[in-house]
Amino acid sequence: MFRVPENNRITGHYLLGSDSSFGNNGAFMINVSKRTKLFCIASDGMGWEHVSVHAVSDGKDRIPTWSEMCKVKDMFWGEEDCVIQYHPQKSEYVNNHQSTLHLWRPVNSVLPMPDSILVGVKEG
């Protein structure tokens, strides 16, 4: 289930500020450590749930790590929800921010998933 972490919502920013009346739409800041923050923009329009994520460490933009993307995924969706990152055809690339990754989930359909054995052997 898509939800936003209200405690992390950015409210006072000139362009990105919002409040709970915006629902699942707005900008959010997540403190990962004293040195690292994740900035997210969430939306739920046009049949898609979406969160863009970029990291800032020591004042410098960088691409989020796998574990940071997992943290964001679990903050905005449930642990058992499946979301995806797309790698579209080159003609459809959009890159407005070099250090941003995106998570997506369609609202009215179930994402197909390969069997986990195609990825590797589960631990345990």
C-alpha positions, -999 to 999 in steps of 0.1 A, spaced: 0 0 0 14 34 -11 18 59 17 41 88 25 62 94 56 44 125 69 71 132 95 96 136 66 75 159 44 92 191 33 67 219 41 85 252 38 103 250 5 94 275 -22 87 251 -50 84 217 -33 67 225 0 34 207 7 13 195 36 -9 165 42 -37 179 21 -15 170 -9 -20 133 0 7 110 -15 22 139 -34 51 160 -23 88 162 -14 104 144 16 138 144 33 151 113 51 181 115 73 202 84 68 231 95 89 247 128 101 264 129 67 237 116 44 202 127 35 178 113 9 155 136 -10 124 121 -24 95 133 -46 64 112 -44 33 112 -66 3 90 -73 -12 103 -106 -20 89 -140 -23 53 -128 12 51 -112 27 54 -77 61 70 -81 90 81 -59 122 97 -72 152 95 -49 186 113 -48 212 112 -21 233 140 -7 264 131 14 287 157 28 269 183 7 275 165 -26 248 149 -48 252 112 -55 232 82 -67 214 64 -39 228 30 -29 208 -3 -31 202 -3 7 191 33 6 166 25 -22 154 -4 -1 148 19 29 128 43 7 108 15 -8 98 2 26 90 37 38 66 45 9 53 9 3 48 -22 23 76 -48 27 56 -73 6 48 -48 -22 67 -51 -55 80 -19 -71 103 -15 -100 130 6 -116 126 10 -154 154 11 -179 135 24 -209 145 24 -245 171 52 -253 146 72 -272 124 76 -241 152 86 -216 146 116 -194 173 127 -171 165 159 -153 188 152 -124 220 131 -128 219 115 -94 182 105 -92 167 70 -94 130 62 -96 107 36 -81 74 28 -98 43 7 -92 11 6 -114 -21 13 -95 -46 -11 -112 -24 -41 -122 -1 -66 -106 35 -65 -117 47 -98 -132 77 -112 -113 102 -139 -122 105 -169 -99 132 -161 -72 153 -191 -83 160 -172 -115 178 -145 -94 196 -169 -71 192 -193 -42 174 -180 -11 194 -181 21 183 -204 49 
